[in-house]
Amino acid sequence: MTAVEAVPENPLRVLGAAIIEAAGPAVTGFTLECAGTELVVQAQRDALIPLMTLLRDEPRFGFEQCMDLCGVDWPEKAERFEVVYNLLSLAHNHRVRVVVTTDAATPVPSVVGIWPTATWFEREAWDMYGVVFSGQPDLRRILTDYGFDGHPLRKDFPLTGFVELRYDEELKRVAYGPVKLTQEFRDFDFMSPWEAMTTLPGDEKVHLNRLEGPA
């Protein structure tokens, strides 16, 4: 009779438990996504800076790099925006995704003092979603122009925008103006040709054979 081998515990689950133990109330929980291959940590917004400093400086974690920062919009929630930080540890070869929530008015502490490259990411999140980052010294638009109205990745942003940018021949410069569509909106049923097409040429022969039987 052979002994049953013990199944090793998921190292990301061990890492998540260690982060919760070390961070205390700064972390509200963690989950394992994508069949246990990705660690996602839910954090308190007001305790973000101590948490991120811990994740960078604690030798057990060693997340030296902030690879990305992005936003997610959930309009039906009171705090509709999620700010997502993707961290990488080169020393331990593991990753973690830290998530905090906010609304359109409440600022999120900037992590630029921990990872200076976050300036570009925070500017993009501000530009696309309107998330404000307190302590960010360079909170300017980065993908749209400085006079742009609104934040394009919000789910309630109109598909055609509010204004359009064009070159004015009379003014001899780029100017703003109200959106003018080059053609009227058309009605689409959004069905693919295969779904919309119920019969094909020659189908009548098949139906006839089914009714009369083979010759």
Backbone bond lengths (Angstrom), bond angles and torsions (degrees), N, CA, C in turn:
res aa  C-N    CA-C-N  psi(-1)  N-CA   C-N-CA  omega(-1)  CA-C   N-CA-C  phi
1 M - - - 1.464 - - 1.515 108.67 -
2 T 1.317 116.32 122.80 1.457 120.25 -178.36 1.517 110.59 -89.82
3 A 1.315 115.20 144.78 1.463 120.23 178.72 1.522 109.92 -73.95
4 V 1.322 115.41 143.12 1.460 120.79 178.40 1.523 108.52 -77.27
5 E 1.345 115.38 126.11 1.460 119.48 -179.69 1.529 110.12 -74.05
6 A 1.324 115.30 138.08 1.462 120.70 179.04 1.526 109.69 -71.41
7 V 1.327 115.99 136.56 1.461 120.90 178.51 1.524 108.38 -80.13
8 P 1.328 118.39 122.80 1.462 119.50 -178.89 1.524 111.05 -65.87
9 E 1.318 115.94 143.62 1.452 120.52 -179.74 1.523 110.27 -73.78
10 N 1.326 116.00 146.41 1.454 121.42 179.45 1.534 109.14 -59.48
11 P 1.333 118.82 122.21 1.470 120.42 -178.50 1.520 112.98 -62.21
12 L 1.334 117.71 -28.21 1.461 119.36 178.06 1.522 111.36 -70.42
13 R 1.334 116.77 -32.58 1.463 119.05 175.31 1.527 110.13 -67.05
14 V 1.319 116.10 -39.49 1.472 119.98 176.53 1.515 110.15 -63.03
15 L 1.340 116.84 -41.70 1.465 121.01 179.12 1.520 110.70 -64.25
16 G 1.322 117.54 -43.48 1.462 120.26 178.61 1.516 112.48 -61.04
17 A 1.326 116.50 -42.26 1.461 120.14 178.06 1.526 111.30 -64.63
18 A 1.328 116.77 -37.32 1.470 120.33 178.70 1.528 110.89 -67.21
19 I 1.338 117.17 -37.63 1.466 120.20 178.27 1.521 110.55 -65.65
20 I 1.321 117.18 -43.12 1.467 119.90 178.52 1.526 110.84 -62.58
21 E 1.314 116.44 -41.79 1.469 119.83 179.94 1.518 111.22 -63.93
22 A 1.343 116.84 -40.97 1.460 120.14 -176.91 1.525 112.40 -77.87
23 A 1.347 117.06 -34.85 1.461 120.17 -174.07 1.520 113.07 -87.33
24 G 1.307 118.53 -22.50 1.450 121.26 179.52 1.523 112.24 66.56
25 P 1.339 117.94 -134.33 1.470 120.64 -175.54 1.522 114.47 -69.82
26 A 1.319 118.39 -8.02 1.470 120.24 177.63 1.519 111.68 -66.24
27 V 1.347 117.02 -21.37 1.465 122.10 179.95 1.517 108.59 -116.10
28 T 1.327 116.06 130.10 1.470 120.39 -179.59 1.525 112.82 -94.61
29 G 1.327 117.94 -12.93 1.452 120.97 178.94 1.505 111.51 161.76
30 F 1.332 115.66 177.09 1.457 120.19 176.45 1.516 109.18 -147.85
31 T 1.321 115.47 157.77 1.460 122.29 177.18 1.518 108.99 -135.73
32 L 1.322 115.38 158.86 1.453 122.07 173.98 1.524 108.02 -109.34
33 E 1.321 116.46 118.39 1.451 121.75 -177.55 1.530 110.39 -104.55
34 C 1.329 114.88 169.72 1.478 122.11 175.98 1.531 110.98 52.64
35 A 1.318 115.33 57.29 1.471 122.12 177.57 1.521 112.43 57.56
36 G 1.339 115.90 38.02 1.459 120.03 174.75 1.504 115.20 80.93
37 T 1.344 118.22 15.79 1.470 120.93 -177.34 1.523 113.30 -102.33
38 E 1.347 117.62 -6.58 1.459 120.42 -178.92 1.524 109.13 -133.38
39 L 1.340 115.11 131.83 1.461 121.93 179.67 1.524 109.44 -98.16
40 V 1.338 116.35 124.66 1.460 122.34 179.65 1.521 108.16 -120.42
41 V 1.328 116.41 122.84 1.464 122.83 -177.72 1.526 108.96 -110.76
42 Q 1.339 116.95 126.81 1.455 121.71 175.92 1.528 108.84 -92.52
43 A 1.334 116.60 125.30 1.456 121.05 -172.48 1.520 111.34 -120.89
44 Q 1.341 115.35 157.96 1.457 122.32 173.62 1.532 108.96 -79.61
45 R 1.316 116.08 132.71 1.463 120.07 -177.00 1.539 111.63 -61.44
46 D 1.318 117.10 -43.61 1.465 120.02 -175.92 1.526 112.98 -69.80
47 A 1.325 117.57 -18.76 1.465 121.20 -179.86 1.521 111.73 -106.64
48 L 1.332 117.08 20.24 1.464 120.06 -174.28 1.524 112.67 -64.92
49 I 1.318 117.57 -44.30 1.468 120.06 -175.46 1.535 111.44 -65.12
50 P 1.338 120.55 -48.68 1.475 118.74 175.51 1.518 113.11 -58.60
51 L 1.343 117.04 -37.49 1.461 120.13 179.88 1.522 110.88 -65.79
52 M 1.326 117.17 -47.71 1.454 119.88 -178.40 1.531 111.47 -65.50
53 T 1.320 116.72 -36.57 1.467 119.97 176.42 1.526 110.53 -63.47
54 L 1.322 116.23 -41.01 1.464 120.76 176.93 1.528 110.76 -62.32
55 L 1.329 117.21 -45.33 1.462 120.14 -178.66 1.528 111.85 -64.66
56 R 1.314 117.17 -30.07 1.457 119.22 179.01 1.533 112.33 -80.97
57 D 1.331 116.82 -42.32 1.469 120.25 -168.77 1.523 114.27 -94.33
58 E 1.323 118.44 -23.97 1.460 120.39 -179.71 1.532 109.43 -70.13
59 P 1.339 117.73 122.64 1.478 120.18 -176.73 1.525 113.83 -57.25
60 R 1.324 118.31 -30.11 1.467 119.89 179.91 1.520 112.25 -66.17
61 F 1.327 116.75 -25.99 1.464 121.17 -176.27 1.531 111.01 -104.33
62 G 1.323 117.38 -58.59 1.460 122.24 172.29 1.527 114.58 60.23
63 F 1.321 117.66 43.43 1.466 120.03 178.33 1.533 108.57 -83.17
64 E 1.333 114.71 87.87 1.460 119.78 -174.76 1.516 113.42 -74.29
65 Q 1.317 117.72 -24.22 1.461 120.18 -170.92 1.523 111.65 -124.21
66 C 1.333 114.65 137.45 1.461 121.93 168.12 1.524 106.12 -98.05
67 M 1.319 115.80 103.27 1.458 120.51 -173.62 1.522 112.93 -76.81
68 D 1.333 116.26 -28.66 1.458 118.45 -174.71 1.525 108.70 -165.02
69 L 1.320 114.39 154.73 1.457 122.46 173.40 1.527 105.95 -141.99
70 C 1.307 117.37 128.82 1.461 119.60 -177.34 1.521 109.65 -145.51
71 G 1.324 116.04 174.43 1.448 121.33 -178.96 1.516 111.87 -121.00
72 V 1.330 115.39 159.06 1.463 123.43 173.89 1.525 106.71 -136.40
73 D 1.327 117.35 137.62 1.452 121.48 -176.82 1.529 110.21 -111.86
74 W 1.345 115.78 124.26 1.462 123.08 174.62 1.529 106.90 -122.81
75 P 1.336 118.82 86.73 1.474 121.04 -171.56 1.522 114.23 -60.13
76 E 1.327 118.24 -24.73 1.457 120.36 -176.30 1.529 112.52 -78.26
77 K 1.321 118.83 -10.67 1.461 122.22 -178.29 1.525 110.74 -93.69
78 A 1.343 115.65 153.54 1.466 120.21 177.99 1.530 110.39 -63.10
79 E 1.323 116.89 -47.13 1.463 121.27 171.84 1.524 106.27 -99.27
80 R 1.309 114.86 90.27 1.464 120.90 -165.90 1.519 114.15 -75.18
81 F 1.321 117.98 -19.07 1.458 120.15 -174.75 1.527 111.59 -105.43
82 E 1.320 114.87 136.49 1.462 121.94 167.26 1.524 108.28 -106.72
83 V 1.317 115.98 130.53 1.460 121.39 172.83 1.522 106.97 -103.59
84 V 1.322 116.14 121.46 1.465 122.33 -170.55 1.529 109.13 -112.84
85 Y 1.323 116.23 125.98 1.466 122.45 178.88 1.526 108.10 -111.81
86 N 1.312 116.80 126.07 1.463 122.03 176.96 1.527 108.67 -105.80
87 L 1.316 116.27 112.26 1.459 122.53 -175.22 1.528 110.40 -108.80
88 L 1.345 114.71 147.69 1.468 121.43 -179.16 1.518 109.92 -128.70
89 S 1.323 115.76 134.39 1.457 122.10 172.17 1.524 108.78 -107.37
90 L 1.309 116.07 111.07 1.460 120.06 175.68 1.523 111.45 -72.25
91 A 1.329 116.11 -32.88 1.463 119.87 -177.41 1.523 111.62 -66.53
92 H 1.340 117.07 -38.79 1.461 121.14 -175.80 1.529 113.09 -108.29
93 N 1.340 116.38 -5.60 1.467 121.08 179.53 1.530 111.68 57.09
94 H 1.336 115.93 50.48 1.454 119.75 173.28 1.533 109.74 -141.42
95 R 1.318 114.22 163.28 1.460 121.75 -176.39 1.526 109.56 -127.93
96 V 1.341 114.46 158.53 1.453 120.66 174.62 1.527 107.94 -145.94
97 R 1.327 115.71 146.68 1.459 121.51 175.42 1.520 107.69 -113.58
98 V 1.332 116.20 119.25 1.458 122.23 -179.47 1.522 108.20 -104.61
99 V 1.330 116.39 132.06 1.464 121.60 -175.13 1.527 109.42 -125.41
100 V 1.343 116.06 130.34 1.469 122.32 170.66 1.521 107.69 -125.45
101 T 1.331 116.87 158.12 1.457 121.52 -179.63 1.524 110.11 -117.42
102 T 1.346 114.80 155.87 1.457 120.60 178.06 1.517 108.41 -161.00
103 D 1.341 115.33 174.77 1.460 120.29 174.26 1.521 108.94 -115.09
104 A 1.333 116.26 -170.13 1.458 120.08 -174.59 1.524 113.20 -71.69
105 A 1.340 117.91 -16.97 1.465 120.55 -174.95 1.523 113.86 -109.50
106 T 1.331 117.84 -25.77 1.461 121.02 -174.71 1.522 110.53 -86.60
107 P 1.335 118.53 121.17 1.464 119.86 -178.33 1.516 113.00 -74.19
108 V 1.323 114.81 153.91 1.462 123.28 174.23 1.527 107.46 -104.77
109 P 1.333 119.40 134.41 1.465 119.79 179.17 1.527 111.58 -59.79
110 S 1.315 116.02 133.94 1.461 120.78 179.34 1.526 110.47 -74.21
111 V 1.329 116.30 140.77 1.467 121.17 177.15 1.529 111.28 -100.94
112 V 1.334 116.65 17.43 1.461 119.73 -177.08 1.527 111.54 -64.67
113 G 1.331 117.87 -26.26 1.457 120.54 177.33 1.518 112.68 -72.32
114 I 1.337 117.07 -18.79 1.461 122.03 178.77 1.525 110.51 -96.03
115 W 1.337 115.36 -47.48 1.468 121.47 176.28 1.528 108.21 -127.19
116 P 1.327 118.92 100.12 1.477 121.10 -176.62 1.527 113.79 -56.37
117 T 1.339 117.72 -27.81 1.462 119.49 -179.38 1.525 111.86 -67.29
118 A 1.322 118.15 -12.17 1.458 120.70 -179.67 1.524 112.48 -67.33
119 T 1.327 117.41 -14.31 1.467 120.13 178.16 1.526 111.04 -54.48
120 W 1.325 116.88 -47.66 1.464 120.69 -179.30 1.516 111.39 -63.16
121 F 1.332 117.04 -42.06 1.462 121.21 -178.50 1.532 111.40 -67.29
122 E 1.338 116.79 -41.64 1.462 120.06 -179.60 1.523 111.16 -68.40
123 R 1.322 117.01 -36.22 1.468 119.62 175.57 1.534 110.66 -63.08
124 E 1.323 116.51 -38.72 1.461 119.71 179.28 1.532 111.00 -67.41
125 A 1.332 117.46 -42.05 1.465 120.54 178.66 1.529 110.76 -64.45
126 W 1.326 116.79 -37.50 1.467 119.87 175.92 1.526 110.71 -65.80
127 D 1.309 116.61 -44.68 1.460 121.26 -177.61 1.524 111.52 -64.40
128 M 1.320 117.52 -46.81 1.459 121.26 -173.94 1.531 113.60 -82.17
129 Y 1.351 117.95 -33.46 1.468 120.72 -174.13 1.525 113.99 -118.00
130 G 1.318 117.66 -18.98 1.456 119.85 -175.97 1.510 113.92 82.24
131 V 1.318 117.97 18.14 1.466 121.45 176.83 1.532 108.74 -75.52
132 V 1.326 116.35 126.63 1.464 121.83 -178.32 1.527 109.02 -91.83
133 F 1.335 116.17 137.24 1.465 121.58 178.95 1.524 108.65 -117.20
134 S 1.330 115.67 113.34 1.463 120.22 178.84 1.525 109.91 -73.85
135 G 1.329 115.53 136.91 1.458 120.56 -178.96 1.509 113.79 87.52
136 Q 1.329 117.97 1.28 1.466 121.10 177.30 1.525 107.96 -86.38
137 P 1.345 118.51 115.20 1.474 120.85 -174.50 1.526 114.22 -77.39
138 D 1.313 118.76 -8.20 1.468 120.33 -173.49 1.525 110.56 -136.64
139 L 1.343 115.59 56.17 1.457 120.13 -175.80 1.529 109.44 -86.21
140 R 1.339 115.18 77.90 1.466 122.01 176.78 1.521 108.68 -117.20
141 R 1.322 115.12 162.61 1.463 119.40 173.93 1.518 109.68 -65.09
142 I 1.326 114.96 152.07 1.459 118.70 -174.99 1.526 112.64 -132.36
143 L 1.340 117.71 -26.46 1.459 121.25 179.15 1.526 112.55 -107.65
144 T 1.329 117.01 -30.92 1.458 120.74 174.17 1.525 108.34 -102.61
145 D 1.339 116.50 172.38 1.467 119.09 179.16 1.528 110.05 -82.01
146 Y 1.327 116.06 167.38 1.461 120.59 -169.73 1.528 113.16 -67.33
147 G 1.324 118.43 -23.02 1.453 120.25 179.45 1.511 114.07 -95.22
148 F 1.302 117.28 11.41 1.473 120.85 -176.56 1.517 110.61 -65.22
149 D 1.330 116.14 142.67 1.459 122.09 -178.55 1.519 109.65 -104.88
150 G 1.342 117.05 116.86 1.456 121.04 176.65 1.519 113.13 97.90
151 H 1.324 115.37 -174.30 1.456 122.97 -176.46 1.527 107.98 -132.39
152 P 1.326 118.18 109.21 1.474 122.34 -164.65 1.520 116.62 -64.02
153 L 1.338 119.59 -25.90 1.463 119.37 -176.68 1.525 113.53 -92.09
154 R 1.322 117.10 2.35 1.463 118.03 170.25 1.527 108.48 -68.59
155 K 1.314 116.12 140.42 1.458 119.35 -174.56 1.530 113.20 -72.38
156 D 1.341 117.36 -12.58 1.462 119.56 175.88 1.525 112.08 -99.46
157 F 1.326 117.53 9.94 1.457 120.72 178.20 1.528 108.49 -77.14
158 P 1.349 118.76 131.50 1.469 119.92 -177.16 1.524 112.37 -63.57
159 L 1.322 116.02 145.72 1.465 120.70 -176.07 1.518 112.42 -62.26
160 T 1.325 117.38 -31.62 1.463 120.09 -179.01 1.523 112.35 -96.42
161 G 1.328 118.28 2.04 1.446 120.46 -179.76 1.520 111.83 74.87
162 F 1.314 116.18 -173.18 1.464 122.02 -179.92 1.523 111.88 -101.30
163 V 1.301 116.72 -39.82 1.468 121.79 -179.69 1.519 108.78 -134.97
164 E 1.322 115.88 165.27 1.452 120.76 175.42 1.525 109.78 -125.30
165 L 1.293 115.08 155.45 1.456 122.80 -177.42 1.516 108.45 -108.58
166 R 1.328 116.88 130.24 1.464 120.43 -178.27 1.514 109.27 -148.82
167 Y 1.313 115.08 164.36 1.467 120.34 175.59 1.524 108.43 -91.56
168 D 1.335 117.19 124.12 1.453 123.04 -178.48 1.520 109.62 -95.50
169 E 1.326 116.21 118.99 1.469 120.70 -177.86 1.522 111.81 -67.79
170 E 1.328 116.89 -33.89 1.461 118.83 -179.91 1.518 111.87 -72.86
171 L 1.333 116.03 -43.08 1.465 120.02 179.51 1.523 112.74 -79.47
172 K 1.347 115.80 -19.09 1.461 121.64 -177.78 1.525 111.81 60.13
173 R 1.309 115.61 39.63 1.460 120.52 177.95 1.522 108.67 -159.86
174 V 1.330 115.26 169.36 1.462 120.83 175.95 1.523 108.78 -74.70
175 A 1.321 116.53 134.21 1.463 120.73 -176.52 1.518 110.19 -138.13
176 Y 1.327 115.23 155.99 1.460 122.24 174.87 1.517 109.77 -90.25
177 G 1.320 116.03 154.54 1.450 121.05 175.42 1.508 109.74 -162.08
178 P 1.330 117.25 166.96 1.469 119.43 177.44 1.518 111.20 -64.17
179 V 1.327 115.84 151.49 1.458 120.64 -178.80 1.525 109.69 -64.95
180 K 1.327 116.87 129.49 1.453 123.00 175.36 1.521 108.09 -125.35
181 L 1.320 116.01 116.13 1.459 120.53 -179.88 1.519 109.30 -80.62
182 T 1.315 116.63 137.22 1.454 121.28 -177.76 1.517 112.61 -73.58
183 Q 1.316 117.68 -16.02 1.455 121.36 176.38 1.516 108.91 -149.57
184 E 1.300 115.69 158.71 1.448 119.44 179.54 1.526 110.25 -69.15
185 F 1.324 114.76 152.89 1.460 118.86 174.90 1.531 109.58 -62.48
186 R 1.282 115.10 141.53 1.453 120.13 177.47 1.525 109.51 -108.73
187 D 1.313 114.24 158.36 1.464 119.38 178.17 1.522 109.25 -91.65
188 F 1.316 115.89 123.35 1.453 122.02 178.61 1.527 108.49 -118.85
189 D 1.343 115.84 144.46 1.460 119.22 176.68 1.522 112.03 -93.30
190 F 1.374 116.93 -4.78 1.462 123.25 176.09 1.526 112.76 58.12
191 M 1.319 117.81 23.05 1.454 121.61 175.18 1.515 109.01 -99.88
192 S 1.298 115.56 143.35 1.450 118.42 176.81 1.526 109.01 -71.22
193 P 1.328 117.95 157.57 1.473 119.08 179.27 1.514 113.16 -56.43
194 W 1.347 117.00 -32.48 1.462 118.95 -178.07 1.515 110.94 -73.59
195 E 1.335 117.35 -34.78 1.458 119.18 179.15 1.525 111.43 -74.60
196 A 1.338 116.16 -34.79 1.462 119.47 -177.52 1.527 111.90 -77.66
197 M 1.315 117.90 -27.36 1.459 121.51 -176.80 1.529 109.43 -84.34
198 T 1.327 116.54 110.95 1.465 120.63 -176.15 1.522 112.79 -90.73
199 T 1.329 117.15 -23.69 1.465 120.13 178.22 1.509 109.65 -135.45
200 L 1.301 116.38 153.06 1.453 123.15 176.99 1.530 108.73 -121.39
201 P 1.324 116.89 154.30 1.472 118.97 177.63 1.521 110.72 -56.43
202 G 1.314 115.94 129.84 1.453 121.39 -178.74 1.504 113.97 99.91
203 D 1.367 116.92 -12.57 1.464 119.21 179.73 1.520 112.20 -62.30
204 E 1.359 116.61 -28.82 1.461 118.41 -177.94 1.522 111.60 -61.92
205 K 1.348 118.07 -29.19 1.464 120.51 178.69 1.519 110.94 -68.30
206 V 1.342 115.60 -38.51 1.457 119.55 179.14 1.516 110.25 -63.91
207 H 1.340 116.76 -47.19 1.459 119.96 179.61 1.531 111.06 -63.35
208 L 1.328 116.82 -37.79 1.465 119.55 178.30 1.520 111.67 -63.62
209 N 1.329 117.82 -42.43 1.457 121.46 178.29 1.522 111.69 -62.69
210 R 1.342 115.80 -36.41 1.458 118.55 179.82 1.522 111.45 -66.43
211 L 1.356 116.25 -33.98 1.451 119.70 -179.39 1.531 112.07 -78.06
212 E 1.342 117.81 -42.98 1.448 121.61 -173.34 1.524 112.78 -93.20
213 G 1.342 116.40 -18.97 1.443 119.61 -176.40 1.515 110.42 85.13
214 P 1.328 117.47 165.48 1.463 120.03 -179.47 1.506 111.64 -65.24
215 A 1.344 115.32 147.04 1.465 121.75 -178.40 1.527 109.97 -68.42
